[in-house]
Amino acid sequence: MKKIILFTMLLVSGLTYSQSMLGKGGKQLNAGFGMSSWGLPIYVGVDFGVHEDVSLGVEASFRSYRDRWGGIYYNHSVMGFSGNVNYHFNTLLKMPQEFDLYAGLNVGFYIWNSPSNYYGSHTSGLGYGGQIGFRYYFNSKFAINLEGGSGNAFSGGKLGITYKF
């Protein structure tokens, strides 16, 4: 009987310890600032837990910046709409629940708006990339997140907040 109780306690504590913060069926809202060579982007997105260790997300971003071409200054703006998939390493690495380490891929469409007399090479189109990120949850609802990536709208990375609902 003692072995059954001990086994049950270990199983329950192991399952509780290894669950990721988002988990299957979970939702979280992300917002913040990005790093880019083309202005300071802002973003907002939502992630959906489709498996204990996998999330799918959508994101919208916006930035505006000023560029000099041929001695003339031009104002530009970029809007982005993207989707992402991330694998969360919490279970695999047996991380405490306040931490969330993830990596994944993204794909999106970016709309560049430049003046009609601008002769530079900014064009709208499809973009894709990868990211690796980290969240620290202050409690069961709020976290701060830091993400780095390449090939997408935030080639330098992002810093923001997360609200789990």
N, C-alpha and C positions, 0 to 999 in steps of 0.2 A: 504494500500500500504506500509506503514511504517513497518508493521508486516512482510510482505513478504520479504522486503529488509533486515530487521534484521535477520529473519530466514535464508535467503540465506547466509548472511555474517557469521553467527554462524556455519552453516553447512560447508561452505568452509574452515573457519579457523579451525574448529574441525578436518576435514579430513586432512588438511595440517599438523596440529600439531601432529596428531597421527600416521602418516606414519613412518615406520621403515626406517633406512638408506639404507638397501639393497632392500627391496620391491620385488614384483613379477616381474620376468624378469631381475633383477639386477644380476651382477656378481662382485666378488671381489677376489683378489689374496692375500694370507696370507703367510708370511714367518717369520722365527725366530728361537729361541733356546728353547729347552725343558729342563726340570729338571727330572733327573732319577738317580737311584742308579747304573746304568750301563752306565757311561760316559755322555757326553754332546750332546744330540741329536740336529740335525738341521732338519727343516721341511719346506716344501712348499706345499700349497694347494689352491684349488679354491672352492668358495661357489657360489651356484646358488639359487636365490630367486624363489621359486615355489608357494609362497603365500605371502601376505603382512607380515605375521608373521612367516613363516616357510622357512628354507633353507636346501638344500642338498649340501653336499660337498665331495670332494675327497682330499686325502693327501698322500704325500710320505715323508718318514723320513729316516735318516741315523745317525748312531752313531758308534764310535769305542771306545774300552776301553781295559785296561790291568787288568788281574785278576791273583791272586796267588792261586795255588792249589797244595798241597803236596810239598811246597817249591820251586816250579817252576813257573815262570811267563809266562802267555799265553796272546796273543793278540786276541781280538774278534771284530766282527762287526755285526751290526744288521740293516737290511733294513726293512722298514714297508710300507705297502700300505693299506690304510683304507678309509672307507666311513663314513659319519656322517649325522645326521639329527638334526637340532636345532630349538627350538621354541624361537622367539625373543619377549620379554616382553614389547617392546616400546608402542604398542597400548594399551595393557591391563593396563599398569602403567602410561600412558600418559606422557612418558618421552620426554624431548627435543631431537631433531634430532641428536645432536652431541654425544649422548649416545646410546649404544646398549648393553643391558643385555640379555643374552641367556643361554639356558640349553638344553642338548640333549643326544643322545646315539651315539655310534660309534661301528664299527666292522671292523676288518682288518686281514691281514695275515702278519706275521713277519718271516723273514728269518734270522736265526742266523748262523754265520760263525765262527766256532772255529777250532783250529788245530786238526788234526786227533788223536793225542795222549792225548787230553784233556779228562778227565774222569768226568767232572762236569755234571750238569743237564740242560744245555741250549739246547733247542730244538726249531725248527721252528714250526709254527702252527698258529692257529686262536686265535685272541684276541678280547675282547669286553670290553666296559666300558661306563662310563658316564662322562659328563663334564658340567661345568658351567663357563661362561666367560663374559667378559666385554670389550667393545671397547670405545675409546674416539676419535671422529673424529675432527681433527684440522681444516678441511675444507670439502668440499663435496667429496673429493677423497682420502685423507690420514687419517689413524687412527693408534693408538697404541692399541694392545690387550693383555689381560692377561687372561689366562684360567687355571683352575684347574680341575683335574680329577683323576679317579682311574680305575684300571683294564685294562688300555690300555698301549701303548708304553710310555706315559708321565705320569706316576703315580704321579708325583709331580706337573706338570703343564707346561705351555708354556708362553713365552713372545715374542711378535713379532710385526710386522707392517702389515697393511692392505692397499691395493690399490684398490679402487673401479673403475671399468671400464665399 
